[in-house]
Amino acid sequence: MIILKLGGSVITRKDSLTPILDSSNLKRIAREISNSSYHKLIVVHGAGSFGHPYAREYAIGNKINSSEELVRKRQGFSKIQNSVNNLNQLVCQHLLEQEIPAVSIQPSSFIQTRNKRIIKADLDLISKYLDIGFVPVLYGDVVLDEDDKIKMAVLSGDQIVKYLAENLRPEKVVLGSDVNGIYNKDPKKYPDASLMKVVTSHEDLESADSTQTVDVTGGMGGKLGELLELAKIGIESEIINAGHDNNVKRSLNGEKGIGTLIKNEK
């Protein structure tokens, strides 16, 4: 089994204030998945411009101080849920066009959090879909939270990947981003930045600012934190640039060394 995360920065125009799909990237990635070899595959995708602008506007996950604020956040929650569901349908449509038996799984329908971390999720249905040969497709979403002060939370695709990996124990986890991996400093600012082929702890990144980008789900730093937790229990992962031709296909086919490997230091 492989868990493939497609970042919102790869399949949408993430910096847009309105939902915009990057259809050319999505079409190519779907084709690469179709042409690759895998036994069982779960796809998780980010929300990008379909979710982040709304999440910031309505401050989902922040403390609710009044009944009026609750009403406003309910509206925001519903808008986000509808928008990311629309993105998921587009992702599944592109996969289906490449004859990949994608099946949409809505996180807000079966996942609940406490203090913004997953505490409840029934994975039996996902396992059954995998056993029959389907490709479950999950995504960053908004969910109900048991903390009565916030009541609802943004659930990142990265946290979903971590929870799935902890419980389903895939052979590997692949995170498709818009950069080649983790750098010693931000490659978008510094031409001399060098790619780190292996990262085993946050200490490896003391001089790195490439993980300091922040969005409503934690940016690259949030991704790395989730992956390092997986490394502690023996599940390796790799961050690759899914914006480059054939990287997704190469990774699904078992090729290593494409991006940055996140592993236990032992």
Backbone as CSV, one residue per row, in Angstrom:
resi,resn,N_x,N_y,N_z,CA_x,CA_y,CA_z,C_x,C_y,C_z
1,MET,0.827,-1.196,0.000,0.000,0.000,0.000,0.868,1.255,0.000
2,ILE,0.453,2.238,-0.782,1.115,3.533,-0.823,0.083,4.613,-0.537
3,ILE,0.468,5.589,0.284,-0.367,6.775,0.477,0.304,7.922,-0.269
4,LEU,-0.418,8.511,-1.214,0.086,9.619,-2.020,-0.657,10.890,-1.650
5,LYS,0.084,11.877,-1.163,-0.506,13.185,-0.853,-0.190,14.146,-1.995
6,LEU,-1.220,14.789,-2.524,-1.043,15.807,-3.555,-1.329,17.153,-2.919
7,GLY,-0.300,17.985,-2.812,-0.448,19.269,-2.145,-1.375,20.209,-2.886
8,GLY,-2.055,21.057,-2.126,-2.930,22.052,-2.731,-2.176,23.004,-3.633
9,SER,-0.865,23.184,-3.377,-0.041,24.061,-4.205,0.243,23.459,-5.569
10,VAL,0.007,22.153,-5.712,0.277,21.460,-6.972,-0.977,21.368,-7.841
11,ILE,-2.126,21.124,-7.220,-3.349,20.891,-8.006,-4.264,22.108,-8.080
12,THR,-3.938,23.174,-7.322,-4.689,24.431,-7.434,-3.706,25.589,-7.509
13,ARG,-4.215,26.746,-7.857,-3.426,27.974,-7.754,-3.590,28.462,-6.316
14,LYS,-2.716,27.976,-5.451,-2.904,28.129,-4.010,-2.921,29.580,-3.556
15,ASP,-2.194,30.462,-4.239,-2.126,31.860,-3.831,-3.333,32.673,-4.280
16,SER,-4.208,32.051,-5.059,-5.399,32.759,-5.529,-6.401,32.962,-4.391
17,LEU,-7.099,34.073,-4.411,-8.127,34.348,-3.402,-9.450,33.689,-3.761
18,THR,-9.530,33.125,-4.957,-10.718,32.390,-5.381,-10.289,30.996,-5.848
19,PRO,-11.206,30.028,-5.798,-10.845,28.656,-6.182,-10.461,28.547,-7.657
20,ILE,-9.213,28.163,-7.917,-8.749,27.955,-9.285,-8.001,26.631,-9.350
21,LEU,-8.430,25.748,-10.229,-7.806,24.443,-10.401,-6.608,24.557,-11.331
22,ASP,-5.533,23.849,-11.021,-4.408,23.718,-11.946,-4.645,22.435,-12.739
23,SER,-5.471,22.549,-13.760,-5.923,21.359,-14.484,-4.802,20.674,-15.244
24,SER,-3.821,21.439,-15.728,-2.735,20.810,-16.482,-1.909,19.909,-15.578
25,ASN,-1.588,20.376,-14.376,-0.863,19.538,-13.427,-1.683,18.315,-13.047
26,LEU,-2.957,18.519,-12.767,-3.810,17.427,-12.325,-3.960,16.362,-13.412
27,LYS,-4.126,16.780,-14.643,-4.237,15.819,-15.749,-2.966,14.986,-15.872
28,ARG,-1.820,15.653,-15.812,-0.542,14.940,-15.934,-0.345,13.962,-14.785
29,ILE,-0.636,14.405,-13.556,-0.460,13.538,-12.392,-1.380,12.325,-12.479
30,ALA,-2.615,12.537,-12.888,-3.556,11.415,-13.035,-3.029,10.409,-14.058
31,ARG,-2.454,10.916,-15.131,-1.887,10.037,-16.162,-0.693,9.263,-15.609
32,GLU,0.143,9.928,-14.821,1.300,9.256,-14.235,0.873,8.167,-13.248
33,ILE,-0.157,8.439,-12.464,-0.671,7.415,-11.535,-1.176,6.212,-12.323
34,SER,-1.906,6.493,-13.395,-2.466,5.416,-14.213,-1.378,4.556,-14.840
35,ASN,-0.245,5.174,-15.187,0.845,4.460,-15.856,1.850,3.852,-14.889
36,SER,1.597,3.973,-13.596,2.523,3.443,-12.599,2.045,2.088,-12.094
37,SER,2.908,1.432,-11.323,2.549,0.138,-10.752,2.387,0.279,-9.237
38,TYR,1.241,-0.094,-8.748,0.976,-0.108,-7.307,-0.059,-1.189,-7.038
39,HIS,-0.042,-1.714,-5.827,-1.018,-2.742,-5.460,-2.244,-2.106,-4.831
40,LYS,-2.020,-1.334,-3.784,-3.091,-0.578,-3.141,-2.643,0.873,-3.028
41,LEU,-3.558,1.793,-3.307,-3.210,3.208,-3.294,-4.315,4.037,-2.644
42,ILE,-3.903,4.939,-1.746,-4.803,5.949,-1.185,-4.269,7.305,-1.629
43,VAL,-5.149,8.144,-2.147,-4.773,9.504,-2.526,-5.406,10.472,-1.528
44,VAL,-4.597,11.379,-1.006,-5.083,12.459,-0.151,-4.628,13.761,-0.792
45,HIS,-5.537,14.711,-0.959,-5.118,15.974,-1.564,-5.431,17.156,-0.660
46,GLY,-4.640,18.201,-0.838,-4.845,19.417,-0.070,-5.999,20.236,-0.620
47,ALA,-6.340,21.304,0.105,-7.470,22.148,-0.287,-7.039,23.328,-1.145
48,GLY,-5.818,23.805,-0.955,-5.326,24.924,-1.751,-6.275,26.103,-1.743
49,SER,-6.466,26.700,-2.913,-7.314,27.892,-3.013,-8.795,27.582,-2.861
50,PHE,-9.153,26.310,-2.797,-10.552,25.943,-2.581,-10.932,25.977,-1.091
51,GLY,-9.913,26.025,-0.209,-10.221,25.993,1.209,-9.539,27.051,2.044
52,HIS,-8.271,27.328,1.768,-7.491,28.208,2.642,-8.024,29.633,2.753
53,PRO,-8.436,30.273,1.644,-8.960,31.647,1.786,-10.187,31.714,2.697
54,TYR,-11.108,30.761,2.558,-12.291,30.732,3.426,-11.904,30.467,4.879
55,ALA,-10.958,29.551,5.077,-10.550,29.210,6.443,-9.959,30.418,7.156
56,ARG,-9.182,31.203,6.404,-8.622,32.429,6.995,-9.712,33.469,7.238
57,GLU,-10.594,33.635,6.281,-11.650,34.655,6.394,-12.537,34.409,7.609
58,TYR,-12.890,33.147,7.845,-13.822,32.837,8.927,-13.122,32.357,10.202
59,ALA,-11.805,32.308,10.176,-11.009,31.942,11.363,-11.517,30.652,12.006
60,ILE,-11.747,29.638,11.178,-12.206,28.345,11.687,-11.122,27.748,12.589
61,GLY,-11.513,27.303,13.771,-10.565,26.751,14.730,-10.198,27.723,15.832
62,ASN,-10.574,29.001,15.664,-10.348,29.980,16.728,-11.500,29.933,17.732
63,LYS,-11.255,30.448,18.916,-12.253,30.443,19.974,-13.503,31.210,19.555
64,ILE,-14.669,30.649,19.870,-15.951,31.287,19.576,-16.428,32.027,20.826
65,ASN,-16.612,33.345,20.708,-16.894,34.165,21.884,-18.337,34.632,22.001
66,SER,-19.147,34.392,20.982,-20.535,34.855,21.037,-21.405,34.028,20.116
67,SER,-22.707,34.128,20.318,-23.651,33.396,19.458,-23.591,33.933,18.027
68,GLU,-23.330,35.249,17.883,-23.214,35.831,16.551,-21.988,35.273,15.815
69,GLU,-20.915,35.096,16.573,-19.707,34.539,15.985,-19.919,33.086,15.576
70,LEU,-20.676,32.337,16.354,-20.983,30.951,16.014,-21.763,30.882,14.708
71,VAL,-22.734,31.784,14.555,-23.521,31.820,13.317,-22.612,32.064,12.116
72,ARG,-21.683,33.014,12.254,-20.769,33.333,11.154,-19.844,32.166,10.837
73,LYS,-19.333,31.503,11.868,-18.431,30.376,11.638,-19.166,29.189,11.027
74,ARG,-20.432,29.013,11.381,-21.211,27.944,10.738,-21.296,28.184,9.237
75,GLN,-21.528,29.446,8.863,-21.594,29.786,7.441,-20.256,29.493,6.764
76,GLY,-19.169,29.883,7.433,-17.844,29.620,6.875,-17.555,28.139,6.749
77,PHE,-17.899,27.380,7.772,-17.708,25.928,7.767,-18.406,25.316,6.553
78,SER,-19.652,25.716,6.339,-20.434,25.150,5.234,-19.851,25.534,3.885
79,LYS,-19.365,26.778,3.772,-18.756,27.217,2.516,-17.495,26.416,2.209
80,ILE,-16.677,26.220,3.246,-15.432,25.460,3.056,-15.744,24.022,2.676
81,GLN,-16.665,23.414,3.407,-17.002,22.012,3.135,-17.484,21.837,1.702
82,ASN,-18.313,22.753,1.247,-18.836,22.681,-0.114,-17.727,22.890,-1.141
83,SER,-16.844,23.851,-0.877,-15.790,24.173,-1.835,-14.770,23.046,-1.971
84,VAL,-14.311,22.488,-0.846,-13.311,21.414,-0.930,-13.922,20.136,-1.492
85,ASN,-15.221,19.958,-1.270,-15.906,18.822,-1.883,-15.934,18.975,-3.404
86,ASN,-16.134,20.210,-3.867,-16.095,20.466,-5.313,-14.715,20.135,-5.886
87,LEU,-13.662,20.518,-5.153,-12.306,20.189,-5.598,-12.114,18.679,-5.661
88,ASN,-12.593,17.983,-4.642,-12.457,16.530,-4.614,-13.149,15.880,-5.806
89,GLN,-14.295,16.402,-6.179,-14.991,15.852,-7.342,-14.174,16.054,-8.618
90,LEU,-13.507,17.193,-8.724,-12.658,17.454,-9.888,-11.457,16.515,-9.913
91,VAL,-10.860,16.281,-8.733,-9.729,15.349,-8.655,-10.176,13.948,-9.069
92,CYS,-11.289,13.504,-8.514,-11.799,12.169,-8.862,-12.151,12.071,-10.343
93,GLN,-12.691,13.133,-10.898,-13.031,13.144,-12.318,-11.790,12.935,-13.191
94,HIS,-10.704,13.630,-12.834,-9.461,13.474,-13.606,-8.886,12.065,-13.459
95,LEU,-8.994,11.487,-12.268,-8.517,10.118,-12.070,-9.365,9.133,-12.861
96,LEU,-10.671,9.335,-12.854,-11.570,8.444,-13.585,-11.321,8.506,-15.087
97,GLU,-10.964,9.687,-15.581,-10.670,9.824,-17.012,-9.455,8.997,-17.418
98,GLN,-8.596,8.670,-16.443,-7.441,7.799,-16.686,-7.714,6.361,-16.238
99,GLU,-8.997,6.040,-16.067,-9.461,4.690,-15.702,-8.938,4.235,-14.340
100,ILE,-8.720,5.183,-13.447,-8.374,4.878,-12.054,-9.670,4.828,-11.251
101,PRO,-9.972,3.719,-10.574,-11.260,3.565,-9.881,-11.328,4.371,-8.582
102,ALA,-11.328,5.695,-8.743,-11.327,6.597,-7.590,-12.693,6.616,-6.917
103,VAL,-12.675,6.645,-5.592,-13.915,6.771,-4.827,-13.712,7.855,-3.770
104,SER,-14.610,8.817,-3.749,-14.501,9.962,-2.851,-14.882,9.584,-1.418
105,ILE,-14.017,9.981,-0.469,-14.288,9.769,0.956,-14.246,11.135,1.646
106,GLN,-15.379,11.592,2.153,-15.461,12.919,2.769,-15.027,12.862,4.235
107,PRO,-13.897,13.476,4.581,-13.397,13.401,5.954,-14.383,13.900,7.011
108,SER,-15.114,14.984,6.720,-16.029,15.537,7.720,-17.199,14.613,8.023
109,SER,-17.364,13.554,7.235,-18.457,12.616,7.484,-18.076,11.498,8.448
110,PHE,-16.749,11.339,8.732,-16.377,10.225,9.609,-15.204,10.521,10.539
111,ILE,-14.709,11.745,10.508,-13.578,12.114,11.362,-13.992,13.216,12.331
112,GLN,-13.555,13.084,13.583,-13.795,14.116,14.593,-12.479,14.414,15.306
113,THR,-12.312,15.664,15.724,-11.084,16.073,16.385,-11.358,16.569,17.804
114,ARG,-10.277,16.638,18.573,-10.289,17.327,19.865,-9.046,18.205,19.898
115,ASN,-9.235,19.482,20.134,-8.130,20.440,20.083,-7.371,20.320,18.760
116,LYS,-8.136,20.130,17.690,-7.656,20.132,16.301,-6.835,18.903,15.915
117,ARG,-6.865,17.854,16.743,-6.184,16.602,16.415,-7.213,15.478,16.326
118,ILE,-7.015,14.569,15.386,-7.977,13.493,15.163,-8.076,12.588,16.387
119,ILE,-9.310,12.335,16.836,-9.545,11.392,17.932,-10.468,10.249,17.523
120,LYS,-11.272,10.477,16.479,-12.212,9.445,16.040,-12.212,9.371,14.522
121,ALA,-12.081,8.160,13.991,-12.157,7.948,12.546,-12.303,6.454,12.286
122,ASP,-13.389,6.067,11.679,-13.627,4.655,11.362,-13.027,4.354,9.989
123,LEU,-11.946,3.577,9.975,-11.224,3.303,8.733,-11.643,1.996,8.070
124,ASP,-12.614,1.310,8.639,-13.037,0.013,8.082,-13.489,0.137,6.634
125,LEU,-14.240,1.192,6.337,-14.752,1.362,4.980,-13.610,1.583,3.990
126,ILE,-12.615,2.363,4.398,-11.461,2.588,3.524,-10.747,1.275,3.242
127,SER,-10.572,0.460,4.274,-9.916,-0.846,4.094,-10.696,-1.727,3.136
128,LYS,-12.018,-1.690,3.228,-12.852,-2.511,2.340,-12.741,-2.039,0.890
129,TYR,-12.744,-0.730,0.688,-12.558,-0.211,-0.671,-11.212,-0.661,-1.244
130,LEU,-10.158,-0.591,-0.426,-8.826,-1.011,-0.874,-8.811,-2.488,-1.249
131,ASP,-9.456,-3.313,-0.431,-9.462,-4.758,-0.672,-10.136,-5.109,-1.990
132,ILE,-11.140,-4.301,-2.389,-11.850,-4.573,-3.638,-11.090,-4.024,-4.842
133,GLY,-10.140,-3.118,-4.593,-9.346,-2.565,-5.684,-9.624,-1.111,-6.014
134,PHE,-10.455,-0.456,-5.204,-10.710,0.960,-5.405,-9.529,1.796,-4.925
135,VAL,-9.484,3.059,-5.356,-8.515,4.035,-4.872,-9.280,5.095,-4.076
136,PRO,-9.278,4.994,-2.744,-9.962,6.020,-1.931,-9.269,7.373,-2.087
137,VAL,-10.072,8.424,-2.209,-9.535,9.776,-2.369,-10.092,10.663,-1.264
138,LEU,-9.219,11.056,-0.319,-9.596,11.918,0.795,-8.957,13.289,0.603
139,TYR,-9.297,14.228,1.473,-8.824,15.591,1.247,-8.906,16.432,2.514
140,GLY,-8.153,17.539,2.516,-8.234,18.495,3.606,-9.647,19.039,3.705
141,ASP,-10.175,19.126,4.917,-11.594,19.418,5.115,-11.767,20.198,6.421
142,VAL,-13.001,20.527,6.741,-13.346,21.058,8.056,-14.164,19.993,8.782
143,VAL,-13.952,19.869,10.094,-14.612,18.821,10.877,-15.086,19.391,12.209
144,LEU,-15.957,18.653,12.869,-16.403,19.040,14.201,-15.309,18.728,15.220
145,ASP,-15.166,19.604,16.203,-14.152,19.444,17.241,-14.834,19.357,18.597
146,GLU,-14.349,18.445,19.440,-14.964,18.235,20.749,-14.669,19.347,21.751
147,ASP,-13.701,20.210,21.438,-13.437,21.362,22.299,-14.588,22.346,22.150
148,ASP,-15.354,22.534,23.219,-16.556,23.351,23.139,-16.248,24.822,22.881
149,LYS,-14.987,25.229,23.066,-14.630,26.628,22.835,-14.454,26.946,21.360
150,ILE,-14.156,25.908,20.548,-13.960,26.161,19.123,-14.992,25.431,18.248
151,LYS,-15.461,24.287,18.692,-16.535,23.499,18.066,-16.218,22.942,16.684
152,MET,-15.317,23.566,15.950,-14.994,23.108,14.598,-13.534,23.419,14.298
153,ALA,-12.962,22.648,13.371,-11.532,22.806,13.096,-11.229,22.533,11.634
154,VAL,-10.119,23.113,11.175,-9.571,22.790,9.857,-8.721,21.538,10.001
155,LEU,-8.994,20.543,9.187,-8.228,19.295,9.221,-7.379,19.210,7.962
156,SER,-6.075,19.255,8.132,-5.176,19.244,6.978,-5.065,17.851,6.368
157,GLY,-4.761,17.835,5.075,-4.482,16.564,4.424,-3.277,15.876,5.025
158,ASP,-2.316,16.661,5.528,-1.119,16.078,6.136,-1.453,15.320,7.412
159,GLN,-2.374,15.861,8.222,-2.766,15.139,9.427,-3.540,13.867,9.081
160,ILE,-4.351,13.943,8.030,-5.073,12.753,7.564,-4.076,11.683,7.124
161,VAL,-3.053,12.087,6.380,-2.023,11.146,5.934,-1.378,10.467,7.133
162,LYS,-1.024,11.241,8.137,-0.386,10.676,9.330,-1.296,9.668,10.013
163,TYR,-2.563,10.015,10.178,-3.500,9.117,10.868,-3.697,7.825,10.066
164,LEU,-3.865,7.955,8.766,-4.025,6.764,7.922,-2.792,5.875,7.995
165,ALA,-1.616,6.503,7.918,-0.377,5.727,7.925,-0.170,5.013,9.255
166,GLU,-0.466,5.692,10.357,-0.314,5.076,11.679,-1.194,3.838,11.829
167,ASN,-2.383,3.886,11.245,-3.355,2.815,11.451,-3.384,1.768,10.343
168,LEU,-3.019,2.138,9.126,-3.066,1.202,8.002,-1.691,0.682,7.595
169,ARG,-0.635,1.302,8.102,0.745,0.854,7.899,1.093,0.622,6.421
170,PRO,1.145,1.685,5.630,1.508,1.536,4.221,2.989,1.201,4.061
171,GLU,3.337,0.751,2.876,4.746,0.497,2.562,5.526,1.802,2.578
172,LYS,4.906,2.859,2.045,5.548,4.164,2.078,4.514,5.264,1.902
173,VAL,4.960,6.490,2.248,4.151,7.691,2.087,4.900,8.633,1.152
174,VAL,4.191,9.176,0.176,4.781,10.112,-0.773,4.017,11.426,-0.695
175,LEU,4.726,12.528,-0.456,4.106,13.849,-0.433,4.526,14.627,-1.663
176,GLY,3.585,14.887,-2.546,3.856,15.666,-3.737,3.657,17.140,-3.451
177,SER,4.747,17.908,-3.508,4.710,19.335,-3.209,5.063,20.131,-4.459
178,ASP,5.254,21.464,-4.295,5.653,22.292,-5.427,7.134,22.643,-5.359
179,VAL,7.866,21.987,-4.454,9.317,22.135,-4.372,9.939,20.746,-4.408
180,ASN,11.251,20.673,-4.623,11.923,19.381,-4.789,12.087,18.600,-3.491
181,GLY,11.836,19.247,-2.362,11.992,18.595,-1.063,12.298,19.642,-0.015
182,ILE,13.044,19.256,1.019,13.456,20.176,2.076,14.851,20.715,1.741
183,TYR,14.990,22.017,1.807,16.270,22.664,1.510,16.904,23.223,2.784
184,ASN,18.192,23.512,2.698,18.866,24.123,3.841,18.432,25.570,4.041
185,LYS,17.878,26.177,2.979,17.228,27.481,3.069,16.243,27.611,1.917
186,ASP,15.415,28.615,1.981,14.299,28.747,1.047,14.793,28.864,-0.397
187,PRO,14.512,27.848,-1.255,14.996,27.883,-2.637,14.322,28.955,-3.486
188,LYS,13.171,29.452,-3.034,12.468,30.493,-3.786,13.090,31.868,-3.533
189,LYS,13.927,31.947,-2.500,14.609,33.209,-2.185,16.104,33.160,-2.482
190,TYR,16.705,31.960,-2.305,18.161,31.852,-2.401,18.565,30.864,-3.502
191,PRO,19.184,31.343,-4.577,19.594,30.465,-5.692,20.593,29.392,-5.277
192,ASP,21.355,29.625,-4.211,22.374,28.661,-3.803,21.860,27.647,-2.780
193,ALA,20.540,27.615,-2.560,19.978,26.651,-1.613,20.242,25.228,-2.101
194,SER,20.551,24.333,-1.169,20.840,22.940,-1.550,19.796,22.008,-0.950
195,LEU,19.436,21.000,-1.740,18.424,20.028,-1.332,18.998,19.062,-0.302
196,MET,18.236,18.811,0.749,18.642,17.836,1.760,18.045,16.491,1.363
197,LYS,18.886,15.505,1.133,18.408,14.210,0.659,17.757,13.393,1.767
198,VAL,18.189,13.610,3.011,17.622,12.880,4.146,17.441,13.839,5.314
199,VAL,16.292,13.747,5.980,16.043,14.501,7.215,15.570,13.510,8.275
200,THR,16.196,13.566,9.447,15.834,12.632,10.524,15.272,13.328,11.757
201,SER,15.402,14.651,11.834,14.874,15.377,12.990,14.817,16.864,12.674
202,HIS,14.110,17.608,13.521,14.052,19.061,13.349,15.427,19.687,13.507
203,GLU,16.305,19.038,14.249,17.647,19.578,14.454,18.414,19.694,13.133
204,ASP,18.047,18.850,12.170,18.709,18.933,10.869,18.413,20.265,10.176
205,LEU,17.371,20.959,10.636,16.876,22.142,9.936,17.076,23.422,10.712
206,GLU,18.004,23.439,11.613,18.196,24.625,12.449,18.461,25.880,11.628
207,SER,19.130,25.719,10.505,19.444,26.892,9.682,18.476,27.040,8.513
208,ALA,17.454,26.183,8.455,16.545,26.210,7.308,15.409,27.194,7.537
209,ASP,15.093,27.976,6.497,13.901,28.815,6.575,12.859,28.368,5.548
210,SER,13.150,27.276,4.836,12.198,26.788,3.833,10.964,26.174,4.475
211,THR,11.013,25.873,5.773,9.839,25.307,6.449,9.066,26.369,7.211
212,GLN,9.438,27.635,7.040,8.788,28.687,7.810,7.571,29.270,7.115
213,THR,7.291,28.828,5.889,6.085,29.293,5.224,4.878,28.821,6.018
214,VAL,3.924,29.710,6.215,2.786,29.391,7.070,1.497,29.531,6.286
215,ASP,0.634,28.540,6.375,-0.732,28.685,5.900,-1.648,28.162,6.997
216,VAL,-2.930,28.030,6.716,-3.861,27.637,7.780,-3.655,26.207,8.248
217,THR,-2.856,25.429,7.516,-2.591,24.051,7.946,-1.141,23.835,8.356
218,GLY,-0.352,24.883,8.437,1.002,24.743,8.969,2.130,24.788,7.968
219,GLY,1.826,24.820,6.655,2.875,24.917,5.654,3.834,23.735,5.673
220,MET,5.031,23.935,5.128,6.027,22.868,5.049,6.447,22.382,6.427
221,GLY,6.516,23.311,7.386,6.860,22.909,8.745,5.853,21.940,9.327
222,GLY,4.566,22.173,9.035,3.527,21.257,9.501,3.645,19.887,8.866
223,LYS,3.969,19.860,7.571,4.154,18.585,6.875,5.295,17.796,7.511
224,LEU,6.416,18.489,7.704,7.590,17.812,8.245,7.324,17.253,9.632
225,GLY,6.604,18.004,10.467,6.291,17.525,11.812,5.499,16.231,11.788
226,GLU,4.507,16.145,10.903,3.698,14.921,10.792,4.563,13.755,10.313
227,LEU,5.441,14.014,9.343,6.258,12.943,8.768,7.314,12.437,9.745
228,LEU,7.859,13.340,10.543,8.839,12.914,11.554,8.187,12.011,12.596
229,GLU,6.928,12.266,12.916,6.205,11.389,13.844,6.043,9.999,13.239
230,LEU,5.781,9.936,11.948,5.681,8.631,11.274,7.027,7.917,11.271
231,ALA,8.094,8.666,11.071,9.431,8.062,11.037,9.751,7.368,12.354
232,LYS,9.255,7.922,13.462,9.520,7.336,14.773,8.939,5.932,14.909
233,ILE,7.881,5.644,14.153,7.263,4.314,14.231,7.633,3.455,13.019
234,GLY,8.674,3.892,12.307,9.223,3.057,11.241,8.618,3.232,9.868
235,ILE,7.819,4.293,9.657,7.225,4.529,8.344,7.968,5.670,7.660
236,GLU,8.708,5.336,6.603,9.464,6.348,5.880,8.567,7.067,4.877
237,SER,8.928,8.293,4.582,8.175,9.073,3.610,9.148,9.906,2.786
238,GLU,8.662,10.388,1.655,9.508,11.212,0.803,8.705,12.390,0.275
239,ILE,9.300,13.568,0.362,8.710,14.770,-0.222,9.307,14.948,-1.605
240,ILE,8.454,14.974,-2.635,8.917,15.113,-4.009,8.225,16.302,-4.668
241,ASN,8.772,16.738,-5.789,8.149,17.805,-6.561,7.186,17.180,-7.565
242,ALA,5.903,17.245,-7.243,4.889,16.660,-8.121,4.588,17.551,-9.309
243,GLY,5.208,18.725,-9.351,5.046,19.613,-10.488,5.966,19.272,-11.647
244,HIS,6.932,18.367,-11.416,7.861,17.941,-12.467,7.377,16.649,-13.119
245,ASP,7.524,16.577,-14.403,7.090,15.401,-15.156,7.706,14.119,-14.610
246,ASN,6.844,13.117,-14.448,7.216,11.731,-14.116,7.695,11.492,-12.688
247,ASN,7.779,12.533,-11.848,8.212,12.293,-10.472,7.221,11.421,-9.709
248,VAL,5.929,11.673,-9.892,4.914,10.861,-9.210,4.997,9.418,-9.692
249,LYS,5.084,9.235,-10.984,5.188,7.888,-11.549,6.428,7.168,-11.032
250,ARG,7.569,7.845,-11.040,8.822,7.241,-10.587,8.725,6.815,-9.121
251,SER,8.126,7.662,-8.303,8.015,7.350,-6.885,7.071,6.176,-6.643
252,LEU,5.931,6.161,-7.330,4.986,5.053,-7.166,5.580,3.735,-7.670
253,ASN,6.506,3.827,-8.605,7.155,2.626,-9.134,8.309,2.144,-8.262
254,GLY,8.552,2.852,-7.162,9.550,2.382,-6.203,10.898,3.059,-6.274
255,GLU,11.060,4.008,-7.196,12.339,4.702,-7.300,12.556,5.595,-6.076
256,LYS,13.771,5.629,-5.584,14.093,6.438,-4.413,15.071,7.551,-4.783
257,GLY,15.240,8.501,-3.865,16.188,9.578,-4.084,15.674,10.689,-4.974
258,ILE,14.352,10.774,-5.149,13.787,11.810,-6.018,13.741,13.147,-5.292
259,GLY,13.416,13.120,-4.006,13.318,14.345,-3.212,14.040,14.215,-1.897
260,THR,13.341,14.531,-0.808,13.910,14.411,0.538,13.252,13.253,1.272
261,LEU,14.063,12.314,1.731,13.573,11.171,2.485,13.479,11.548,3.963
262,ILE,12.323,11.276,4.578,12.129,11.518,6.016,12.154,10.162,6.707
263,LYS,13.146,9.931,7.551,13.315,8.620,8.149,13.806,8.743,9.578
264,ASN,13.731,7.624,10.316,14.254,7.560,11.670,15.770,7.596,11.613
265,GLU,16.399,8.299,12.527,17.861,8.404,12.507,18.554,7.119,12.864
266,LYS,17.853,6.164,13.513,18.483,4.902,13.883,18.672,4.021,12.666
